[in-house]
Structures are given as C-alpha cells and as structure tokens.
Amino acid sequence: MPRDRDEETGKYTQNYPSEDFISALEALDGSAGTSEIAGEVGCAYRTAHAKLSELEKKQKVTSRKVGNAKLWQLSE
C-alpha cells in the first residue's frame, strides 16, 4: 500500500488509488456494500466510503440505498 507524508503533521498516511476500489468491485462481481469493498481493499470503512463517493461523482460507480446500507455498482 502506498504511503504519503502529510505535509502539516509529518505523519505518514496510506493512500489508496481509485483503481483499487474499481478492482475490488470487479472482484466482487460488480456490486457490493461499503464494508465488503473496504475488506477487499484492506482499508477502513470511512476511507472506502469517501473514495467510492468520489468515484460516484466521476460517474465511475453508482450507488443505491438498500436498507441501512449502500450498494455500490460499476457504471456501465
């Protein structure tokens, strides 16, 4: 996992490329919940949700609410 240094704090942070989340969705047959994707990528739930939301804005993935969860899908 690539690591970057935060310029303000000097601490290292993990950087997860968008491609990791696309690959995770592909590995999960094109649709999955945030927790499943986070597990596949190996990151925290909040990190996965933020990256997936960013990808949704770029129209790379779509989401819909299923109960209390979000189901993410690859865009066609």
NULUM-531126 format. One record per atom (N, C-alpha, C, O): residue number from 1; residue in one letter; chain; atom name; x negated, y negated, z negated. Coordinates in steps of 0.05 Angstrom, whole numbers, plus 5000, padded with zeros to 4 digits. Layout:
N
+-----+---------+--------+-------+------+------+------+
! num ! residuo ! cadena ! atomo !    X !    Y !    Z !
+-----+---------+--------+-------+------+------+------+
! NUM !       a !      A !    CA !    X !    Y !    Z !
...
+-----+---------+--------+-------+------+------+------+
This chain:
76
+-----+---------+--------+-------+------+------+------+
! num ! residuo ! cadena ! atomo !    X !    Y !    Z !
+-----+---------+--------+-------+------+------+------+
!   1 !       m !      A !     N ! 4983 ! 5024 ! 5000 !
!   1 !       m !      A !    CA ! 5000 ! 5000 ! 5000 !
!   1 !       m !      A !     C ! 4982 ! 4975 ! 5000 !
!   1 !       m !      A !     O ! 4965 ! 4972 ! 4983 !
!   2 !       p !      A !     N ! 4987 ! 4958 ! 5019 !
!   2 !       p !      A !    CA ! 4971 ! 4933 ! 5020 !
!   2 !       p !      A !     C ! 4976 ! 4916 ! 4995 !
!   2 !       p !      A !     O ! 4998 ! 4914 ! 4985 !
!   3 !       r !      A !     N ! 4955 ! 4902 ! 4986 !
!   3 !       r !      A !    CA ! 4958 ! 4885 ! 4963 !
!   3 !       r !      A !     C ! 4948 ! 4857 ! 4971 !
!   3 !       r !      A !     O ! 4927 ! 4855 ! 4984 !
!   4 !       d !      A !     N ! 4962 ! 4837 ! 4962 !
!   4 !       d !      A !    CA ! 4954 ! 4809 ! 4967 !
!   4 !       d !      A !     C ! 4950 ! 4796 ! 4940 !
!   4 !       d !      A !     O ! 4961 ! 4804 ! 4920 !
!   5 !       r !      A !     N ! 4933 ! 4775 ! 4940 !
!   5 !       r !      A !    CA ! 4929 ! 4760 ! 4916 !
!   5 !       r !      A !     C ! 4947 ! 4735 ! 4916 !
!   5 !       r !      A !     O ! 4947 ! 4720 ! 4935 !
!   6 !       d !      A !     N ! 4962 ! 4732 ! 4894 !
!   6 !       d !      A !    CA ! 4979 ! 4708 ! 4891 !
!   6 !       d !      A !     C ! 4961 ! 4684 ! 4886 !
!   6 !       d !      A !     O ! 4945 ! 4684 ! 4867 !
!   7 !       e !      A !     N ! 4962 ! 4664 ! 4903 !
!   7 !       e !      A !    CA ! 4944 ! 4641 ! 4901 !
!   7 !       e !      A !     C ! 4948 ! 4625 ! 4875 !
!   7 !       e !      A !     O ! 4928 ! 4614 ! 4864 !
!   8 !       e !      A !     N ! 4972 ! 4624 ! 4864 !
!   8 !       e !      A !    CA ! 4977 ! 4609 ! 4840 !
!   8 !       e !      A !     C ! 4967 ! 4623 ! 4815 !
!   8 !       e !      A !     O ! 4954 ! 4611 ! 4798 !
!   9 !       t !      A !     N ! 4973 ! 4649 ! 4813 !
!   9 !       t !      A !    CA ! 4966 ! 4664 ! 4788 !
!   9 !       t !      A !     C ! 4940 ! 4679 ! 4790 !
!   9 !       t !      A !     O ! 4928 ! 4686 ! 4770 !
!  10 !       g !      A !     N ! 4931 ! 4684 ! 4814 !
!  10 !       g !      A !    CA ! 4907 ! 4700 ! 4818 !
!  10 !       g !      A !     C ! 4912 ! 4730 ! 4815 !
!  10 !       g !      A !     O ! 4893 ! 4746 ! 4818 !
!  11 !       k !      A !     N ! 4936 ! 4738 ! 4809 !
!  11 !       k !      A !    CA ! 4943 ! 4766 ! 4805 !
!  11 !       k !      A !     C ! 4948 ! 4779 ! 4833 !
!  11 !       k !      A !     O ! 4956 ! 4766 ! 4852 !
!  12 !       y !      A !     N ! 4942 ! 4804 ! 4834 !
!  12 !       y !      A !    CA ! 4948 ! 4819 ! 4858 !
!  12 !       y !      A !     C ! 4977 ! 4828 ! 4858 !
!  12 !       y !      A !     O ! 4988 ! 4835 ! 4838 !
!  13 !       t !      A !     N ! 4989 ! 4826 ! 4882 !
!  13 !       t !      A !    CA ! 5016 ! 4835 ! 4885 !
!  13 !       t !      A !     C ! 5017 ! 4854 ! 4909 !
!  13 !       t !      A !     O ! 5001 ! 4852 ! 4927 !
!  14 !       q !      A !     N ! 5036 ! 4872 ! 4908 !
!  14 !       q !      A !    CA ! 5039 ! 4891 ! 4930 !
!  14 !       q !      A !     C ! 5055 ! 4878 ! 4952 !
!  14 !       q !      A !     O ! 5075 ! 4864 ! 4947 !
!  15 !       n !      A !     N ! 5047 ! 4883 ! 4977 !
!  15 !       n !      A !    CA ! 5060 ! 4872 ! 5000 !
!  15 !       n !      A !     C ! 5071 ! 4896 ! 5016 !
!  15 !       n !      A !     O ! 5055 ! 4914 ! 5024 !
!  16 !       y !      A !     N ! 5096 ! 4896 ! 5021 !
!  16 !       y !      A !    CA ! 5109 ! 4917 ! 5037 !
!  16 !       y !      A !     C ! 5118 ! 4906 ! 5064 !
!  16 !       y !      A !     O ! 5136 ! 4889 ! 5065 !
!  17 !       p !      A !     N ! 5106 ! 4916 ! 5085 !
!  17 !       p !      A !    CA ! 5114 ! 4906 ! 5112 !
!  17 !       p !      A !     C ! 5142 ! 4915 ! 5118 !
!  17 !       p !      A !     O ! 5152 ! 4935 ! 5109 !
!  18 !       s !      A !     N ! 5155 ! 4898 ! 5134 !
!  18 !       s !      A !    CA ! 5183 ! 4904 ! 5143 !
!  18 !       s !      A !     C ! 5185 ! 4931 ! 5156 !
!  18 !       s !      A !     O ! 5205 ! 4945 ! 5154 !
!  19 !       e !      A !     N ! 5164 ! 4939 ! 5171 !
!  19 !       e !      A !    CA ! 5164 ! 4964 ! 5185 !
!  19 !       e !      A !     C ! 5168 ! 4988 ! 5166 !
!  19 !       e !      A !     O ! 5179 ! 5009 ! 5174 !
!  20 !       d !      A !     N ! 5158 ! 4985 ! 5141 !
!  20 !       d !      A !    CA ! 5161 ! 5007 ! 5122 !
!  20 !       d !      A !     C ! 5191 ! 5012 ! 5116 !
!  20 !       d !      A !     O ! 5199 ! 5035 ! 5112 !
!  21 !       f !      A !     N ! 5207 ! 4991 ! 5116 !
!  21 !       f !      A !    CA ! 5235 ! 4994 ! 5110 !
!  21 !       f !      A !     C ! 5250 ! 5005 ! 5134 !
!  21 !       f !      A !     O ! 5269 ! 5020 ! 5131 !
!  22 !       i !      A !     N ! 5242 ! 4997 ! 5158 !
!  22 !       i !      A !    CA ! 5254 ! 5008 ! 5182 !
!  22 !       i !      A !     C ! 5247 ! 5038 ! 5184 !
!  22 !       i !      A !     O ! 5265 ! 5054 ! 5190 !
!  23 !       s !      A !     N ! 5223 ! 5045 ! 5179 !
!  23 !       s !      A !    CA ! 5214 ! 5073 ! 5179 !
!  23 !       s !      A !     C ! 5229 ! 5090 ! 5158 !
!  23 !       s !      A !     O ! 5237 ! 5112 ! 5163 !
!  24 !       a !      A !     N ! 5233 ! 5078 ! 5135 !
!  24 !       a !      A !    CA ! 5248 ! 5092 ! 5114 !
!  24 !       a !      A !     C ! 5276 ! 5098 ! 5122 !
!  24 !       a !      A !     O ! 5287 ! 5120 ! 5118 !
!  25 !       l !      A !     N ! 5289 ! 5078 ! 5135 !
!  25 !       l !      A !    CA ! 5317 ! 5082 ! 5145 !
!  25 !       l !      A !     C ! 5317 ! 5103 ! 5166 !
!  25 !       l !      A !     O ! 5335 ! 5120 ! 5167 !
!  26 !       e !      A !     N ! 5297 ! 5103 ! 5184 !
!  26 !       e !      A !    CA ! 5296 ! 5124 ! 5205 !
!  26 !       e !      A !     C ! 5293 ! 5151 ! 5192 !
!  26 !       e !      A !     O ! 5306 ! 5171 ! 5201 !
!  27 !       a !      A !     N ! 5276 ! 5154 ! 5172 !
!  27 !       a !      A !    CA ! 5272 ! 5179 ! 5158 !
!  27 !       a !      A !     C ! 5297 ! 5189 ! 5143 !
!  27 !       a !      A !     O ! 5300 ! 5212 ! 5139 !
!  28 !       l !      A !     N ! 5314 ! 5170 ! 5136 !
!  28 !       l !      A !    CA ! 5339 ! 5176 ! 5121 !
!  28 !       l !      A !     C ! 5363 ! 5177 ! 5141 !
!  28 !       l !      A !     O ! 5385 ! 5171 ! 5133 !
!  29 !       d !      A !     N ! 5357 ! 5184 ! 5166 !
!  29 !       d !      A !    CA ! 5378 ! 5188 ! 5186 !
!  29 !       d !      A !     C ! 5393 ! 5162 ! 5193 !
!  29 !       d !      A !     O ! 5416 ! 5164 ! 5202 !
!  30 !       g !      A !     N ! 5380 ! 5139 ! 5190 !
!  30 !       g !      A !    CA ! 5392 ! 5114 ! 5200 !
!  30 !       g !      A !     C ! 5410 ! 5099 ! 5181 !
!  30 !       g !      A !     O ! 5418 ! 5077 ! 5187 !
!  31 !       s !      A !     N ! 5417 ! 5111 ! 5158 !
!  31 !       s !      A !    CA ! 5433 ! 5096 ! 5138 !
!  31 !       s !      A !     C ! 5427 ! 5107 ! 5110 !
!  31 !       s !      A !     O ! 5424 ! 5131 ! 5107 !
!  32 !       a !      A !     N ! 5427 ! 5089 ! 5091 !
!  32 !       a !      A !    CA ! 5421 ! 5097 ! 5063 !
!  32 !       a !      A !     C ! 5426 ! 5073 ! 5045 !
!  32 !       a !      A !     O ! 5429 ! 5050 ! 5053 !
!  33 !       g !      A !     N ! 5428 ! 5079 ! 5019 !
!  33 !       g !      A !    CA ! 5431 ! 5059 ! 4999 !
!  33 !       g !      A !     C ! 5405 ! 5046 ! 4992 !
!  33 !       g !      A !     O ! 5383 ! 5057 ! 4999 !
!  34 !       t !      A !     N ! 5406 ! 5024 ! 4978 !
!  34 !       t !      A !    CA ! 5382 ! 5010 ! 4970 !
!  34 !       t !      A !     C ! 5363 ! 5027 ! 4953 !
!  34 !       t !      A !     O ! 5339 ! 5027 ! 4957 !
!  35 !       s !      A !     N ! 5374 ! 5042 ! 4934 !
!  35 !       s !      A !    CA ! 5357 ! 5059 ! 4917 !
!  35 !       s !      A !     C ! 5343 ! 5081 ! 4933 !
!  35 !       s !      A !     O ! 5319 ! 5086 ! 4928 !
!  36 !       e !      A !     N ! 5357 ! 5093 ! 4952 !
!  36 !       e !      A !    CA ! 5344 ! 5113 ! 4968 !
!  36 !       e !      A !     C ! 5321 ! 5102 ! 4985 !
!  36 !       e !      A !     O ! 5300 ! 5114 ! 4987 !
!  37 !       i !      A !     N ! 5326 ! 5078 ! 4996 !
!  37 !       i !      A !    CA ! 5305 ! 5065 ! 5012 !
!  37 !       i !      A !     C ! 5281 ! 5057 ! 4995 !
!  37 !       i !      A !     O ! 5258 ! 5061 ! 5002 !
!  38 !       a !      A !     N ! 5287 ! 5046 ! 4971 !
!  38 !       a !      A !    CA ! 5266 ! 5039 ! 4953 !
!  38 !       a !      A !     C ! 5249 ! 5064 ! 4945 !
!  38 !       a !      A !     O ! 5224 ! 5062 ! 4944 !
!  39 !       g !      A !     N ! 5262 ! 5086 ! 4941 !
!  39 !       g !      A !    CA ! 5248 ! 5111 ! 4935 !
!  39 !       g !      A !     C ! 5231 ! 5120 ! 4958 !
!  39 !       g !      A !     O ! 5208 ! 5130 ! 4953 !
!  40 !       e !      A !     N ! 5241 ! 5118 ! 4982 !
!  40 !       e !      A !    CA ! 5226 ! 5126 ! 5005 !
!  40 !       e !      A !     C ! 5201 ! 5109 ! 5010 !
!  40 !       e !      A !     O ! 5180 ! 5119 ! 5017 !
!  41 !       v !      A !     N ! 5204 ! 5083 ! 5006 !
!  41 !       v !      A !    CA ! 5182 ! 5064 ! 5010 !
!  41 !       v !      A !     C ! 5163 ! 5065 ! 4986 !
!  41 !       v !      A !     O ! 5139 ! 5061 ! 4989 !
!  42 !       g !      A !     N ! 5173 ! 5070 ! 4962 !
!  42 !       g !      A !    CA ! 5157 ! 5070 ! 4938 !
!  42 !       g !      A !     C ! 5155 ! 5043 ! 4925 !
!  42 !       g !      A !     O ! 5134 ! 5036 ! 4914 !
!  43 !       c !      A !     N ! 5177 ! 5028 ! 4927 !
!  43 !       c !      A !    CA ! 5177 ! 5001 ! 4915 !
!  43 !       c !      A !     C ! 5200 ! 4999 ! 4896 !
!  43 !       c !      A !     O ! 5217 ! 5017 ! 4893 !
!  44 !       a !      A !     N ! 5202 ! 4976 ! 4882 !
!  44 !       a !      A !    CA ! 5224 ! 4970 ! 4864 !
!  44 !       a !      A !     C ! 5250 ! 4965 ! 4879 !
!  44 !       a !      A !     O ! 5249 ! 4956 ! 4902 !
!  45 !       y !      A !     N ! 5272 ! 4970 ! 4866 !
!  45 !       y !      A !    CA ! 5298 ! 4965 ! 4878 !
!  45 !       y !      A !     C ! 5301 ! 4936 ! 4887 !
!  45 !       y !      A !     O ! 5310 ! 4931 ! 4910 !
!  46 !       r !      A !     N ! 5292 ! 4917 ! 4871 !
!  46 !       r !      A !    CA ! 5295 ! 4888 ! 4878 !
!  46 !       r !      A !     C ! 5278 ! 4881 ! 4902 !
!  46 !       r !      A !     O ! 5287 ! 4865 ! 4919 !
!  47 !       t !      A !     N ! 5255 ! 4893 ! 4905 !
!  47 !       t !      A !    CA ! 5238 ! 4889 ! 4928 !
!  47 !       t !      A !     C ! 5251 ! 4899 ! 4953 !
!  47 !       t !      A !     O ! 5252 ! 4886 ! 4974 !
!  48 !       a !      A !     N ! 5263 ! 4923 ! 4951 !
!  48 !       a !      A !    CA ! 5276 ! 4935 ! 4974 !
!  48 !       a !      A !     C ! 5300 ! 4918 ! 4982 !
!  48 !       a !      A !     O ! 5304 ! 4913 ! 5006 !
!  49 !       h !      A !     N ! 5316 ! 4910 ! 4963 !
!  49 !       h !      A !    CA ! 5340 ! 4893 ! 4969 !
!  49 !       h !      A !     C ! 5332 ! 4867 ! 4982 !
!  49 !       h !      A !     O ! 5345 ! 4859 ! 5002 !
!  50 !       a !      A !     N ! 5311 ! 4854 ! 4973 !
!  50 !       a !      A !    CA ! 5302 ! 4829 ! 4985 !
!  50 !       a !      A !     C ! 5292 ! 4833 ! 5013 !
!  50 !       a !      A !     O ! 5299 ! 4818 ! 5031 !
!  51 !       k !      A !     N ! 5276 ! 4854 ! 5018 !
!  51 !       k !      A !    CA ! 5266 ! 4859 ! 5045 !
!  51 !       k !      A !     C ! 5288 ! 4867 ! 5064 !
!  51 !       k !      A !     O ! 5289 ! 4858 ! 5087 !
!  52 !       l !      A !     N ! 5307 ! 4883 ! 5054 !
!  52 !       l !      A !    CA ! 5329 ! 4891 ! 5072 !
!  52 !       l !      A !     C ! 5348 ! 4868 ! 5078 !
!  52 !       l !      A !     O ! 5358 ! 4866 ! 5100 !
!  53 !       s !      A !     N ! 5352 ! 4850 ! 5059 !
!  53 !       s !      A !    CA ! 5367 ! 4826 ! 5064 !
!  53 !       s !      A !     C ! 5354 ! 4808 ! 5085 !
!  53 !       s !      A !     O ! 5367 ! 4797 ! 5102 !
!  54 !       e !      A !     N ! 5327 ! 4807 ! 5083 !
!  54 !       e !      A !    CA ! 5312 ! 4791 ! 5103 !
!  54 !       e !      A !     C ! 5314 ! 4804 ! 5131 !
!  54 !       e !      A !     O ! 5317 ! 4790 ! 5151 !
!  55 !       l !      A !     N ! 5313 ! 4831 ! 5132 !
!  55 !       l !      A !    CA ! 5316 ! 4845 ! 5157 !
!  55 !       l !      A !     C ! 5345 ! 4841 ! 5169 !
!  55 !       l !      A !     O ! 5349 ! 4841 ! 5193 !
!  56 !       e !      A !     N ! 5364 ! 4839 ! 5151 !
!  56 !       e !      A !    CA ! 5392 ! 4835 ! 5160 !
!  56 !       e !      A !     C ! 5395 ! 4808 ! 5173 !
!  56 !       e !      A !     O ! 5409 ! 4805 ! 5193 !
!  57 !       k !      A !     N ! 5382 ! 4787 ! 5161 !
!  57 !       k !      A !    CA ! 5383 ! 4761 ! 5173 !
!  57 !       k !      A !     C ! 5370 ! 4760 ! 5201 !
!  57 !       k !      A !     O ! 5378 ! 4745 ! 5218 !
!  58 !       k !      A !     N ! 5350 ! 4778 ! 5205 !
!  58 !       k !      A !    CA ! 5337 ! 4780 ! 5231 !
!  58 !       k !      A !     C ! 5352 ! 4800 ! 5250 !
!  58 !       k !      A !     O ! 5343 ! 4805 ! 5272 !
!  59 !       q !      A !     N ! 5374 ! 4810 ! 5240 !
!  59 !       q !      A !    CA ! 5392 ! 4828 ! 5255 !
!  59 !       q !      A !     C ! 5378 ! 4855 ! 5262 !
!  59 !       q !      A !     O ! 5384 ! 4867 ! 5283 !
!  60 !       k !      A !     N ! 5359 ! 4864 ! 5245 !
!  60 !       k !      A !    CA ! 5346 ! 4889 ! 5249 !
!  60 !       k !      A !     C ! 5361 ! 4912 ! 5235 !
!  60 !       k !      A !     O ! 5360 ! 4935 ! 5244 !
!  61 !       v !      A !     N ! 5376 ! 4904 ! 5214 !
!  61 !       v !      A !    CA ! 5393 ! 4923 ! 5199 !
!  61 !       v !      A !     C ! 5420 ! 4910 ! 5193 !
!  61 !       v !      A !     O ! 5422 ! 4885 ! 5194 !
!  62 !       t !      A !     N ! 5439 ! 4926 ! 5187 !
!  62 !       t !      A !    CA ! 5465 ! 4916 ! 5178 !
!  62 !       t !      A !     C ! 5472 ! 4928 ! 5151 !
!  62 !       t !      A !     O ! 5459 ! 4948 ! 5143 !
!  63 !       s !      A !     N ! 5491 ! 4917 ! 5137 !
!  63 !       s !      A !    CA ! 5499 ! 4928 ! 5112 !
!  63 !       s !      A !     C ! 5529 ! 4926 ! 5108 !
!  63 !       s !      A !     O ! 5542 ! 4909 ! 5121 !
!  64 !       r !      A !     N ! 5539 ! 4943 ! 5091 !
!  64 !       r !      A !    CA ! 5567 ! 4941 ! 5083 !
!  64 !       r !      A !     C ! 5569 ! 4952 ! 5055 !
!  64 !       r !      A !     O ! 5554 ! 4969 ! 5046 !
!  65 !       k !      A !     N ! 5589 ! 4941 ! 5041 !
!  65 !       k !      A !    CA ! 5593 ! 4948 ! 5013 !
!  65 !       k !      A !     C ! 5608 ! 4974 ! 5012 !
!  65 !       k !      A !     O ! 5629 ! 4977 ! 5025 !
!  66 !       v !      A !     N ! 5598 ! 4993 ! 4996 !
!  66 !       v !      A !    CA ! 5612 ! 5019 ! 4991 !
!  66 !       v !      A !     C ! 5613 ! 5022 ! 4961 !
!  66 !       v !      A !     O ! 5593 ! 5029 ! 4948 !
!  67 !       g !      A !     N ! 5637 ! 5017 ! 4950 !
!  67 !       g !      A !    CA ! 5639 ! 5017 ! 4921 !
!  67 !       g !      A !     C ! 5623 ! 4995 ! 4909 !
!  67 !       g !      A !     O ! 5627 ! 4971 ! 4917 !
!  68 !       n !      A !     N ! 5605 ! 5001 ! 4891 !
!  68 !       n !      A !    CA ! 5587 ! 4981 ! 4879 !
!  68 !       n !      A !     C ! 5560 ! 4980 ! 4892 !
!  68 !       n !      A !     O ! 5542 ! 4966 ! 4883 !
!  69 !       a !      A !     N ! 5557 ! 4994 ! 4914 !
!  69 !       a !      A !    CA ! 5531 ! 4996 ! 4927 !
!  69 !       a !      A !     C ! 5532 ! 4984 ! 4955 !
!  69 !       a !      A !     O ! 5553 ! 4980 ! 4966 !
!  70 !       k !      A !     N ! 5508 ! 4979 ! 4966 !
!  70 !       k !      A !    CA ! 5506 ! 4970 ! 4994 !
!  70 !       k !      A !     C ! 5495 ! 4993 ! 5010 !
!  70 !       k !      A !     O ! 5475 ! 5006 ! 5003 !
!  71 !       l !      A !     N ! 5508 ! 4998 ! 5033 !
!  71 !       l !      A !    CA ! 5498 ! 5018 ! 5052 !
!  71 !       l !      A !     C ! 5484 ! 5003 ! 5075 !
!  71 !       l !      A !     O ! 5497 ! 4987 ! 5088 !
!  72 !       w !      A !     N ! 5459 ! 5009 ! 5079 !
!  72 !       w !      A !    CA ! 5443 ! 4996 ! 5099 !
!  72 !       w !      A !     C ! 5441 ! 5014 ! 5124 !
!  72 !       w !      A !     O ! 5439 ! 5038 ! 5121 !
!  73 !       q !      A !     N ! 5443 ! 5003 ! 5147 !
!  73 !       q !      A !    CA ! 5441 ! 5018 ! 5172 !
!  73 !       q !      A !     C ! 5424 ! 5003 ! 5192 !
!  73 !       q !      A !     O ! 5422 ! 4979 ! 5192 !
!  74 !       l !      A !     N ! 5411 ! 5019 ! 5209 !
!  74 !       l !      A !    CA ! 5395 ! 5007 ! 5230 !
!  74 !       l !      A !     C ! 5414 ! 4994 ! 5250 !
!  74 !       l !      A !     O ! 5435 ! 5005 ! 5256 !
!  75 !       s !      A !     N ! 5407 ! 4971 ! 5260 !
!  75 !       s !      A !    CA ! 5423 ! 4957 ! 5280 !
!  75 !       s !      A !     C ! 5419 ! 4972 ! 5306 !
!  75 !       s !      A !     O ! 5399 ! 4984 ! 5312 !
!  76 !       e !      A !     N ! 5440 ! 4971 ! 5322 !
!  76 !       e !      A !    CA ! 5439 ! 4985 ! 5348 !
!  76 !       e !      A !     C ! 5428 ! 4968 ! 5370 !
!  76 !       e !      A !     O ! 5426 ! 4976 ! 5393 !
+-----+---------+--------+-------+------+------+------+
